[in-house]
Amino acid sequence: MPTNSIKNFYISEDQSIYLLSANDAKKHKKWIELCIKQLQKLGYSNITLLGKGAYGFAFSGFTADDKEFVFKFSRITLPLHIREHLEEEAMMLDRVKHPNVPGFIEYSVRKKQGILVMERGLGADLEQWSLKLGKLPIKMLVDIAIQLAEILKELRSRKELGIKRPIVHGDIKPSNLTYDDNTRKLSLIDWGSSVYAQLDENGHYIVNNVMDLMSSDLQQTNARLGDVYFIGEEQLSGELSSPRFDEQGVASTLYALASAQSCRFGVYAIPAASLGLPKEFALMIDGMLSSDRKIKKAAGDYFIRNIHFMKHHVFPSNKVVTTKADIPIWTSSFDKDIESVVYSSRKSFLREEEQGDSLQSVNDAQLDRYYKNYLSGMGDTEKAFIASISRLAKYPVVGGIVVRWEKQGVFIDSSLNLFDETVKPAFCDAVNNVIMLARAIHRVGIFKCCLFNVKDTIHVERDSYLERFHPAEDVQIPYDISPISSVLEEEEKLHSYFEDGQDPDEKLILPYSIMQQIERLNSIHHTGCIIFEVLPKHLKIHNYYKLLDVEQEEMFKQCLQKIIECVHQIEGEGVSGYMKLPYKDTRYFEHCHIQPTQFMPRSPFTKTMKINT
């Protein structure tokens, strides 16, 4: 790679570009353009941004002979010792030679900017497969499990110069695994958390001489923190690194893919044994995710020794049962580009469980990007519920959900409008997980969330905190109109903005002039939400509106326009939001601590067996 090509550049905050201020969004686009231009100068073509994380970002590109490579950059804003992790990742990747691991090409530094070049894994990552299909077909799931076992065997049996040197990947999860549907080949990527194992799978120190045994490295863990949604308790609590860490990542991944979740935490409410999987496979996953170390170890050993025998089993190629959502879901025929963001009362939910003050300073509407650090004080089912709410926003959906826990059961009001019919079965899986997890939580309280299209967010900026916010003259709050007029004769069936009470996290007090318009809107039959997020120099008005009473459109437009005209009266900082569901259609669910056992029958083409427990 030419020494004069790469300059100092980096991608800013890991959040939607549509939530950034105009200046930050402009920088963001320029940085991406700069990356693409620099890689093109090196002779690569068809450059694409693959993604970004806390420590770096990645692009793909093609060589002149049509080979596809991945280029991973460290963030230049990070401290030097963190940026050096990319070089360590390159070193570890270079030492792993396996057909399921995309190969290392080279590592270089250009003006303080580290660049790792490697082969690209075939296909899409398993998180994308999961969002597309929902619960993965068992045939695909077992195929993935068998290949994962082969990778783990290779990593734990590694030798260098005849000396045993097992490697721990440290961050096995769906988004770090790619799967190609044509070749059925799995690839394990992102080796940024990988280290040499300090213990073997039996818990013995890995030492090759007396000096190793005396080394302080064996008293202090070298393990890195992978994704807290998927790593096991031993890795999370900082124990010495071991191949067992990766068994936990594999078990979490298989569970998440089998249950259409984005974490491991739901296993106590929705065990693998309730998912209609083959009995042997389901009990193995539940065992690997057990809190009992002996059971966990035995299940991990069983997985390594026996999973390859399942390649001879006969499974249906697709899901046997089509999922139906337990609450209403509407699909829209509108051709609308949606990037969903969820705003909710999760901070209160987290704070109730955590009993601490560390969340007081977190105010961003996209809290789901940051709140993983605050999960440690919560029960696993509560963690899974929060994660299941976040998963909804990975679909093109707008609307909202209100969950009320009472002693006698769980009451759910909702309005979910999906803009892609093709992913409805998978979205139904995601919605049903929210309900099952809510039923497993025993508390008295309320949880609200709004889902809006962040591309419709209105941004207003000011130069100083002492100035007022003044929207441009052409700014309007967008809204859709129901193709069929929907006027209810009984007013008491209409949902109100105000009946669910104020969110305790909403510190912003809106001026009376805006509240007056919100009260007027409340009398018009519609559904939607409006959220004011005020930062020192930046105001974001998140919104989603759908008018259901066409005859009231003129008054509806006037209210929305008046809100914009009164924005200059907003004072203070914080968040204030209001949500309105189309009408009251509360669904009641009994508490259910754990879902009943349900295995796939011996003949996979007959009805799934259900066992009440």
C-alpha positions as CSV (number, residue, x, y, z in Angstrom):
1,M,0.0,0.0,0.0
2,P,1.5,3.4,-0.9
3,T,2.8,5.3,2.1
4,N,1.3,8.6,1.1
5,S,-2.3,7.5,0.7
6,I,-4.0,7.2,4.1
7,K,-4.4,10.4,6.2
8,N,-5.9,11.0,9.6
9,F,-9.6,10.4,9.4
10,Y,-12.3,8.6,11.5
11,I,-16.0,8.1,11.7
12,S,-17.8,9.9,14.5
13,E,-20.4,8.6,17.0
14,D,-21.9,5.2,16.4
15,Q,-25.4,6.3,15.8
16,S,-27.7,7.0,12.9
17,I,-26.5,9.9,10.7
18,Y,-30.1,11.2,10.8
19,L,-29.7,11.9,14.5
20,L,-26.5,13.9,14.1
21,S,-26.4,17.7,13.9
22,A,-25.9,19.1,10.5
23,N,-22.2,19.8,11.1
24,D,-21.5,16.3,12.4
25,A,-23.5,14.7,9.6
26,K,-21.5,16.7,7.1
27,K,-18.2,15.6,8.7
28,H,-19.5,12.0,8.7
29,K,-20.2,12.0,5.0
30,K,-16.9,13.6,4.2
31,W,-15.0,11.0,6.2
32,I,-16.8,8.2,4.4
33,E,-16.0,9.9,1.0
34,L,-12.4,10.3,2.1
35,C,-12.1,6.6,3.0
36,I,-13.5,5.6,-0.3
37,K,-11.2,7.9,-2.3
38,Q,-8.1,6.8,-0.4
39,L,-9.0,3.1,-1.1
40,Q,-9.7,3.9,-4.7
41,K,-6.2,5.4,-5.0
42,L,-4.8,2.1,-3.8
43,G,-6.4,0.4,-6.8
44,Y,-9.6,-0.9,-5.2
45,S,-13.1,-0.5,-6.7
46,N,-16.7,-0.8,-5.6
47,I,-15.9,0.5,-2.1
48,T,-18.7,0.0,0.4
49,L,-19.0,0.9,4.1
50,L,-19.7,-2.4,5.9
51,G,-20.2,-1.0,9.4
52,K,-18.6,0.6,12.4
53,G,-18.2,-0.1,16.1
54,A,-16.7,1.4,19.2
55,Y,-13.1,0.9,18.1
56,G,-13.2,1.2,14.4
57,F,-15.0,0.9,11.1
58,A,-14.8,-1.4,8.0
59,F,-15.1,-1.1,4.2
60,S,-15.1,-3.7,1.5
61,G,-13.6,-3.3,-1.9
62,F,-12.5,-5.4,-5.0
63,T,-9.0,-5.8,-6.4
64,A,-8.2,-5.6,-10.1
65,D,-8.5,-9.4,-10.3
66,D,-12.0,-9.3,-8.7
67,K,-11.0,-10.5,-5.2
68,E,-13.0,-8.9,-2.4
69,F,-11.1,-7.6,0.7
70,V,-12.2,-6.0,3.9
71,F,-10.4,-2.9,5.2
72,K,-10.6,-2.3,9.0
73,F,-9.6,1.1,10.4
74,S,-9.0,2.1,14.0
75,R,-10.6,5.4,15.2
76,I,-7.9,8.0,15.3
77,T,-9.6,9.7,18.3
78,L,-9.0,6.8,20.5
79,P,-6.0,6.6,22.9
80,L,-2.9,5.0,21.4
81,H,-3.1,1.9,23.5
82,I,-6.6,1.2,22.3
83,R,-5.7,1.9,18.6
84,E,-2.9,-0.6,19.0
85,H,-5.5,-3.3,19.5
86,L,-6.0,-3.4,15.7
87,E,-2.3,-4.4,15.2
88,E,-2.8,-7.2,17.9
89,E,-6.0,-8.3,16.0
90,A,-3.9,-8.5,12.8
91,M,-1.3,-10.6,14.6
92,M,-3.9,-13.1,16.0
93,L,-5.7,-13.4,12.7
94,D,-2.5,-14.1,10.9
95,R,-2.0,-17.1,13.3
96,V,-5.4,-18.7,12.6
97,K,-5.4,-20.9,9.5
98,H,-8.8,-22.4,9.0
99,P,-11.2,-22.6,6.0
100,N,-14.0,-21.0,8.1
101,V,-11.8,-18.0,9.0
102,P,-11.2,-15.3,6.2
103,G,-7.5,-15.0,5.8
104,F,-5.2,-12.1,6.9
105,I,-3.7,-10.0,4.0
106,E,-1.6,-7.3,5.7
107,Y,-1.5,-4.6,8.4
108,S,0.0,-1.2,7.9
109,V,0.1,2.2,9.6
110,R,-0.3,5.4,7.5
111,K,0.2,8.6,9.5
112,K,-1.1,7.1,12.8
113,Q,-4.0,5.4,11.0
114,G,-3.9,1.6,11.5
115,I,-5.3,-0.4,8.6
116,L,-6.0,-4.1,8.6
117,V,-6.6,-5.8,5.3
118,M,-8.2,-9.3,5.2
119,E,-10.4,-11.5,3.1
120,R,-14.2,-11.2,3.3
121,G,-16.5,-13.8,4.6
122,L,-19.0,-15.1,2.2
123,G,-22.7,-14.2,2.5
124,A,-24.5,-12.0,5.0
125,D,-23.9,-12.0,8.8
126,L,-26.2,-14.2,10.9
127,E,-27.8,-11.2,12.6
128,Q,-29.1,-10.1,9.2
129,W,-30.3,-13.7,8.5
130,S,-32.1,-13.7,11.8
131,L,-33.8,-10.4,11.2
132,K,-34.9,-11.7,7.8
133,L,-36.1,-15.2,8.7
134,G,-36.9,-14.9,12.4
135,K,-36.3,-18.2,14.1
136,L,-33.8,-20.0,11.8
137,P,-34.8,-23.3,10.2
138,I,-33.4,-26.2,12.2
139,K,-31.5,-27.5,9.2
140,M,-29.6,-24.3,8.9
141,L,-29.1,-24.0,12.6
142,V,-27.6,-27.4,12.9
143,D,-25.4,-26.8,9.9
144,I,-24.1,-23.6,11.6
145,A,-23.5,-25.5,14.9
146,I,-21.5,-28.2,13.3
147,Q,-19.2,-25.7,11.6
148,L,-18.8,-23.7,14.8
149,A,-17.7,-26.9,16.6
150,E,-15.0,-27.5,14.0
151,I,-13.7,-24.0,14.5
152,L,-13.6,-24.4,18.3
153,K,-11.7,-27.7,18.0
154,E,-9.1,-26.1,15.8
155,L,-8.6,-23.1,18.1
156,R,-8.2,-25.2,21.3
157,S,-5.8,-27.7,19.7
158,R,-3.5,-25.2,18.1
159,K,0.2,-25.5,18.4
160,E,3.1,-23.1,17.5
161,L,6.5,-24.6,17.0
162,G,5.3,-27.8,18.6
163,I,4.0,-25.9,21.7
164,K,0.4,-25.8,22.7
165,R,-1.1,-22.3,22.1
166,P,-4.9,-22.3,22.1
167,I,-6.6,-19.1,20.9
168,V,-9.8,-17.6,22.3
169,H,-11.9,-15.6,19.8
170,G,-13.7,-13.9,22.7
171,D,-16.6,-12.4,20.8
172,I,-18.6,-15.0,19.0
173,K,-22.0,-13.7,18.2
174,P,-24.4,-13.6,15.1
175,S,-23.1,-10.4,13.7
176,N,-19.5,-11.8,13.8
177,L,-20.5,-14.8,11.7
178,T,-21.3,-14.8,8.0
179,Y,-23.2,-17.5,6.2
180,D,-23.5,-18.1,2.5
181,D,-26.7,-19.7,1.4
182,N,-25.3,-21.2,-1.8
183,T,-22.2,-22.9,-0.4
184,R,-23.6,-23.2,3.2
185,K,-20.2,-22.0,4.4
186,L,-19.9,-20.2,7.8
187,S,-17.1,-17.7,8.4
188,L,-16.0,-16.4,11.8
189,I,-14.9,-12.7,11.6
190,D,-13.8,-9.8,13.8
191,W,-10.9,-11.1,15.9
192,G,-10.5,-7.9,17.9
193,S,-11.2,-9.6,21.2
194,S,-9.0,-12.6,20.6
195,V,-6.2,-13.7,23.0
196,Y,-4.0,-16.7,23.7
197,A,-5.8,-18.9,26.2
198,Q,-4.4,-18.9,29.8
199,L,-6.3,-22.1,30.8
200,D,-7.2,-25.1,28.7
201,E,-10.7,-26.5,28.4
202,N,-10.2,-28.5,31.6
203,G,-9.1,-25.5,33.7
204,H,-5.4,-26.3,33.7
205,Y,-2.8,-23.6,33.3
206,I,-1.3,-23.6,29.8
207,V,2.4,-23.6,30.6
208,N,5.4,-24.8,28.7
209,N,8.1,-24.2,31.2
210,V,8.7,-23.3,34.9
211,M,9.0,-19.6,34.0
212,D,5.5,-19.6,32.5
213,L,4.2,-21.1,35.7
214,M,5.8,-18.3,37.7
215,S,4.6,-15.5,35.4
216,S,2.3,-12.9,36.7
217,D,0.3,-13.3,33.4
218,L,-1.2,-16.4,34.9
219,Q,-2.6,-14.5,37.9
220,Q,-4.2,-11.7,35.9
221,T,-6.6,-12.3,33.0
222,N,-5.7,-11.3,29.5
223,A,-9.3,-11.7,28.4
224,R,-11.0,-8.8,26.6
225,L,-14.6,-7.9,26.9
226,G,-16.7,-9.1,24.0
227,D,-20.4,-8.2,23.5
228,V,-22.1,-8.4,26.9
229,Y,-25.2,-9.7,25.2
230,F,-23.4,-12.9,24.2
231,I,-20.4,-13.6,26.4
232,G,-20.6,-15.8,29.5
233,E,-20.4,-14.9,33.1
234,E,-16.8,-16.1,33.5
235,Q,-15.5,-13.8,30.7
236,L,-17.7,-10.9,32.0
237,S,-16.3,-11.2,35.5
238,G,-12.7,-11.2,34.3
239,E,-11.6,-14.8,34.9
240,L,-8.5,-16.2,33.2
241,S,-9.1,-16.7,29.5
242,S,-10.2,-20.2,28.4
243,P,-11.7,-22.0,25.3
244,R,-14.8,-22.3,27.5
245,F,-15.4,-18.6,26.7
246,D,-16.0,-19.4,23.1
247,E,-18.4,-22.3,24.0
248,Q,-20.5,-19.7,25.8
249,G,-20.4,-17.4,22.7
250,V,-21.5,-20.4,20.5
251,A,-24.3,-21.4,22.9
252,S,-25.5,-17.8,23.1
253,T,-25.4,-17.5,19.3
254,L,-27.3,-20.7,18.7
255,Y,-29.9,-19.7,21.3
256,A,-30.4,-16.3,19.8
257,L,-30.8,-17.6,16.3
258,A,-33.2,-20.3,17.4
259,S,-35.4,-17.9,19.3
260,A,-35.2,-14.8,17.1
261,Q,-33.6,-12.7,19.8
262,S,-30.5,-10.5,19.9
263,C,-29.1,-11.8,23.2
264,R,-28.7,-14.8,25.4
265,F,-30.6,-13.4,28.4
266,G,-34.1,-14.8,27.6
267,V,-33.1,-18.4,28.2
268,Y,-34.7,-18.6,31.6
269,A,-38.1,-17.4,30.4
270,I,-37.9,-18.9,26.9
271,P,-35.6,-21.9,27.2
272,A,-34.4,-23.7,24.1
273,A,-36.5,-26.6,25.2
274,S,-39.6,-24.5,24.4
275,L,-38.6,-23.7,20.8
276,G,-39.7,-26.8,19.0
277,L,-36.1,-27.9,18.4
278,P,-34.9,-31.6,18.4
279,K,-34.8,-32.7,22.1
280,E,-31.0,-33.5,22.0
281,F,-30.2,-30.1,20.5
282,A,-32.4,-28.1,22.8
283,L,-31.2,-29.7,26.0
284,M,-27.6,-29.2,24.9
285,I,-28.1,-25.5,24.4
286,D,-29.9,-25.0,27.7
287,G,-27.2,-27.0,29.4
288,M,-24.4,-24.8,27.9
289,L,-26.3,-21.7,29.1
290,S,-26.9,-23.1,32.6
291,S,-25.7,-21.2,35.6
292,D,-24.4,-24.4,37.1
293,R,-20.7,-24.8,36.0
294,K,-20.8,-28.6,36.0
295,I,-23.8,-28.7,33.8
296,K,-22.3,-26.1,31.5
297,K,-19.0,-27.9,31.2
298,A,-20.7,-31.3,30.5
299,A,-23.0,-29.7,27.9
300,G,-20.0,-28.0,26.2
301,D,-18.1,-31.3,26.1
302,Y,-21.2,-33.0,24.6
303,F,-21.4,-30.3,21.9
304,I,-17.8,-30.6,20.9
305,R,-17.9,-34.5,20.8
306,N,-21.3,-35.2,19.4
307,I,-22.8,-32.3,17.3
308,H,-21.3,-33.6,14.1
309,F,-23.5,-36.7,14.4
310,M,-26.5,-34.5,13.7
311,K,-25.4,-33.9,10.1
312,H,-27.0,-37.3,9.4
313,H,-30.4,-36.3,10.8
314,V,-33.3,-35.4,8.5
315,F,-34.8,-31.9,9.1
316,P,-37.5,-29.9,7.3
317,S,-35.9,-27.3,5.1
318,N,-38.2,-24.5,6.3
319,K,-40.1,-23.6,9.4
320,V,-43.1,-26.0,9.9
321,V,-45.4,-23.5,11.6
322,T,-46.0,-19.9,10.4
323,T,-45.8,-17.5,13.3
324,K,-48.8,-15.4,14.2
325,A,-48.4,-12.3,16.4
326,D,-50.2,-12.2,19.7
327,I,-51.0,-8.5,19.2
328,P,-52.1,-6.7,16.1
329,I,-49.6,-5.7,13.4
330,W,-50.5,-3.7,10.4
331,T,-48.5,-3.7,7.2
332,S,-48.5,-0.7,4.9
333,S,-48.4,-0.7,1.2
334,F,-46.7,2.8,1.2
335,D,-43.4,2.9,-0.5
336,K,-41.5,4.7,2.3
337,D,-37.9,4.6,3.2
338,I,-37.9,3.8,7.0
339,E,-35.0,3.8,9.5
340,S,-36.6,3.1,12.8
341,V,-35.4,4.3,16.2
342,V,-37.0,3.4,19.5
343,Y,-37.5,5.8,22.3
344,S,-38.7,4.4,25.6
345,S,-38.9,4.7,29.4
346,R,-36.1,2.1,29.6
347,K,-34.0,4.4,31.8
348,S,-36.6,4.2,34.5
349,F,-36.9,0.5,34.0
350,L,-33.1,0.1,34.2
351,R,-32.8,2.4,37.2
352,E,-35.5,0.6,39.1
353,E,-33.6,-2.6,38.8
354,E,-30.1,-1.1,39.3
355,Q,-30.9,1.1,42.3
356,G,-28.2,3.5,41.3
357,D,-27.5,6.9,39.9
358,S,-25.1,6.1,37.0
359,L,-27.8,6.6,34.4
360,Q,-28.7,10.2,35.4
361,S,-26.4,11.7,32.8
362,V,-27.6,9.6,29.8
363,N,-30.2,11.6,27.9
364,D,-29.9,10.6,24.2
365,A,-33.1,9.4,22.5
366,Q,-31.0,6.5,21.1
367,L,-30.2,5.2,24.5
368,D,-30.1,1.6,23.1
369,R,-26.7,2.5,21.6
370,Y,-25.3,3.1,25.1
371,Y,-27.2,1.3,27.8
372,K,-25.4,-2.1,27.6
373,N,-23.0,-0.8,30.3
374,Y,-25.9,-0.4,32.7
375,L,-27.3,-4.0,32.6
376,S,-25.2,-5.5,35.4
377,G,-27.7,-4.8,38.1
378,M,-30.7,-6.3,36.3
379,G,-32.2,-9.8,36.2
380,D,-31.6,-11.7,33.0
381,T,-35.2,-11.7,31.9
382,E,-35.4,-7.9,32.3
383,K,-32.3,-7.6,30.2
384,A,-33.8,-9.8,27.5
385,F,-37.0,-7.7,27.6
386,I,-35.1,-4.5,27.0
387,A,-33.1,-6.1,24.2
388,S,-36.3,-7.4,22.6
389,I,-37.7,-3.8,22.5
390,S,-34.5,-2.7,20.8
391,R,-34.8,-5.5,18.2
392,L,-38.1,-4.1,17.0
393,A,-36.4,-1.0,15.8
394,K,-34.2,-3.1,13.5
395,Y,-37.3,-3.4,11.3
396,P,-39.0,-0.7,9.2
397,V,-41.7,0.0,11.7
398,V,-43.4,2.9,13.4
399,G,-45.9,3.0,16.3
400,G,-45.7,2.2,19.9
401,I,-46.2,-0.2,22.8
402,V,-47.4,0.3,26.4
403,V,-46.9,-2.6,28.8
404,R,-48.6,-2.4,32.2
405,W,-47.7,-5.0,34.8
406,E,-50.4,-5.6,37.4
407,K,-50.7,-8.3,40.1
408,Q,-53.3,-10.1,38.1
409,G,-51.4,-10.1,34.8
410,V,-49.9,-8.1,31.9
411,F,-51.9,-5.5,29.9
412,I,-50.5,-4.4,26.5
413,D,-51.7,-1.6,24.3
414,S,-50.0,-1.3,20.9
415,S,-49.9,0.2,17.4
416,L,-47.3,-1.4,15.1
417,N,-47.1,-0.4,11.5
418,L,-44.7,-2.4,9.4
419,F,-43.5,-1.1,6.0
420,D,-42.1,-4.4,4.6
421,E,-44.5,-7.3,4.1
422,T,-41.6,-9.7,3.4
423,V,-40.2,-9.6,6.9
424,K,-43.6,-9.9,8.7
425,P,-43.1,-13.5,9.9
426,A,-39.7,-12.6,11.4
427,F,-41.2,-9.4,12.9
428,C,-44.0,-11.5,14.5
429,D,-41.3,-13.6,16.2
430,A,-39.7,-10.5,17.6
431,V,-43.1,-9.1,18.8
432,N,-44.0,-12.4,20.4
433,N,-40.7,-12.5,22.3
434,V,-41.5,-9.1,23.8
435,I,-44.8,-10.4,25.1
436,M,-43.4,-13.7,26.4
437,L,-40.6,-11.9,28.2
438,A,-43.0,-9.3,29.6
439,R,-45.2,-12.1,31.0
440,A,-42.2,-13.6,32.7
441,I,-41.5,-10.4,34.6
442,H,-43.3,-10.0,37.9
443,R,-43.6,-6.4,39.0
444,V,-46.1,-3.6,39.2
445,G,-45.3,-0.8,36.8
446,I,-45.5,0.6,33.3
447,F,-43.2,0.6,30.3
448,K,-43.7,2.7,27.1
449,C,-41.9,2.9,23.9
450,C,-42.3,4.9,20.6
451,L,-41.0,3.8,17.3
452,F,-40.4,6.5,14.7
453,N,-38.7,7.1,11.4
454,V,-35.5,8.9,12.2
455,K,-35.4,10.2,8.6
456,D,-38.4,12.4,9.5
457,T,-36.6,13.9,12.6
458,I,-36.5,17.7,12.4
459,H,-33.2,19.4,13.4
460,V,-33.0,23.0,14.7
461,E,-29.6,24.4,15.7
462,R,-28.3,27.5,17.5
463,D,-24.9,29.0,18.1
464,S,-25.3,29.5,21.8
465,Y,-27.3,28.2,24.7
466,L,-28.4,31.8,25.3
467,E,-30.1,32.0,21.9
468,R,-33.5,30.6,21.0
469,F,-34.2,27.8,18.6
470,H,-35.7,29.2,15.3
471,P,-36.8,26.6,12.7
472,A,-36.5,27.5,9.0
473,E,-39.6,28.9,7.4
474,D,-40.3,25.8,5.3
475,V,-40.1,23.3,8.2
476,Q,-43.2,21.1,8.6
477,I,-44.0,18.1,10.6
478,P,-44.9,15.3,8.1
479,Y,-47.9,13.0,8.4
480,D,-49.6,10.2,6.6
481,I,-53.3,9.9,5.9
482,S,-55.2,6.6,6.3
483,P,-56.5,5.5,2.9
484,I,-59.7,4.6,4.6
485,S,-61.4,7.1,6.9
486,S,-61.6,5.6,10.4
487,V,-63.9,7.6,12.7
488,L,-65.1,5.9,15.9
489,E,-68.6,6.7,17.1
490,E,-67.7,6.1,20.7
491,E,-65.2,8.6,21.9
492,E,-64.3,6.6,25.0
493,K,-62.6,4.0,22.7
494,L,-60.0,6.6,21.7
495,H,-56.6,6.5,23.3
496,S,-55.3,9.7,24.9
497,Y,-51.9,11.3,24.9
498,F,-52.2,11.7,28.6
499,E,-53.7,8.6,30.0
500,D,-50.4,6.7,30.5
501,G,-48.9,9.4,32.6
502,Q,-45.7,11.3,32.2
503,D,-42.4,9.4,31.8
504,P,-40.3,10.1,34.9
505,D,-37.2,10.5,32.7
506,E,-38.8,13.4,30.8
507,K,-37.2,16.5,32.4
508,L,-38.1,19.0,29.7
509,I,-41.1,21.2,30.4
510,L,-42.8,22.3,27.2
511,P,-44.2,25.8,26.9
512,Y,-48.0,26.2,27.4
513,S,-48.4,27.2,23.7
514,I,-47.1,23.9,22.5
515,M,-49.0,21.9,25.1
516,Q,-52.2,23.7,24.0
517,Q,-51.7,22.4,20.5
518,I,-50.9,18.9,21.7
519,E,-54.2,18.9,23.6
520,R,-56.0,20.0,20.5
521,L,-54.4,17.2,18.6
522,N,-55.5,14.8,21.3
523,S,-59.2,15.4,20.3
524,I,-58.5,14.4,16.6
525,H,-58.5,10.7,15.8
526,H,-55.0,9.9,14.7
527,T,-52.0,7.8,15.9
528,G,-48.4,8.8,16.3
529,C,-45.9,10.4,18.6
530,I,-43.9,13.6,19.0
531,I,-40.7,13.8,21.1
532,F,-38.7,16.9,21.8
533,E,-35.0,16.3,22.6
534,V,-33.2,19.5,23.6
535,L,-29.4,19.6,23.8
536,P,-27.3,22.8,24.5
537,K,-27.1,23.7,20.8
538,H,-29.3,21.2,19.1
539,L,-33.0,20.5,19.1
540,K,-34.4,17.3,17.6
541,I,-38.1,16.8,17.1
542,H,-38.7,13.1,16.5
543,N,-42.2,12.5,15.1
544,Y,-44.6,10.0,13.5
545,Y,-48.2,10.9,12.6
546,K,-51.0,9.2,10.8
547,L,-54.3,11.0,10.5
548,L,-57.3,8.6,10.8
549,D,-60.1,11.2,10.5
550,V,-59.7,12.8,7.0
551,E,-62.4,15.4,7.7
552,Q,-60.2,16.9,10.4
553,E,-57.1,17.3,8.2
554,E,-57.2,21.2,8.1
555,M,-57.3,21.5,11.9
556,F,-54.7,18.7,12.2
557,K,-52.3,20.6,9.9
558,Q,-52.9,23.9,11.8
559,C,-51.9,22.2,15.1
560,L,-48.7,20.8,13.7
561,Q,-47.7,24.1,12.1
562,K,-48.5,26.0,15.3
563,I,-46.2,23.6,17.2
564,I,-43.3,24.6,14.9
565,E,-44.1,28.3,15.2
566,C,-43.9,28.0,19.0
567,V,-40.5,26.1,19.1
568,H,-38.7,29.4,19.9
569,Q,-40.4,29.4,23.3
570,I,-38.8,26.2,24.4
571,E,-36.4,26.6,27.3
572,G,-34.1,24.3,29.2
573,E,-32.7,20.9,28.2
574,G,-34.0,17.4,28.3
575,V,-36.6,15.2,26.7
576,S,-40.4,15.4,26.5
577,G,-42.6,13.2,24.4
578,Y,-46.2,12.2,23.8
579,M,-47.6,9.1,22.1
580,K,-51.2,8.4,20.9
581,L,-52.4,4.9,19.9
582,P,-55.3,4.7,17.4
583,Y,-57.8,3.4,20.0
584,K,-58.0,1.4,23.1
585,D,-57.6,-2.3,22.3
586,T,-55.9,-3.6,25.5
587,R,-54.7,-7.2,25.3
588,Y,-54.5,-9.2,28.5
589,F,-51.9,-11.9,29.2
590,E,-51.5,-14.0,32.3
591,H,-48.1,-14.1,34.0
592,C,-46.0,-17.0,32.7
593,H,-42.6,-17.5,34.4
594,I,-41.3,-19.9,31.8
595,Q,-42.6,-21.1,28.4
596,P,-43.8,-24.8,28.3
597,T,-41.5,-27.5,26.9
598,Q,-41.9,-28.1,23.2
599,F,-39.7,-30.4,21.2
600,M,-39.6,-31.3,17.5
601,P,-41.1,-34.8,17.0
602,R,-39.0,-37.7,15.8
603,S,-40.6,-37.4,12.4
604,P,-40.0,-33.7,11.6
605,F,-43.0,-33.6,9.2
606,T,-45.6,-34.2,11.9
607,K,-47.0,-31.6,14.3
608,T,-44.6,-30.3,17.0
609,M,-45.0,-32.0,20.4
610,K,-46.0,-29.7,23.3
611,I,-45.5,-30.8,26.9
612,N,-47.1,-28.8,29.6
613,T,-44.7,-28.2,32.5
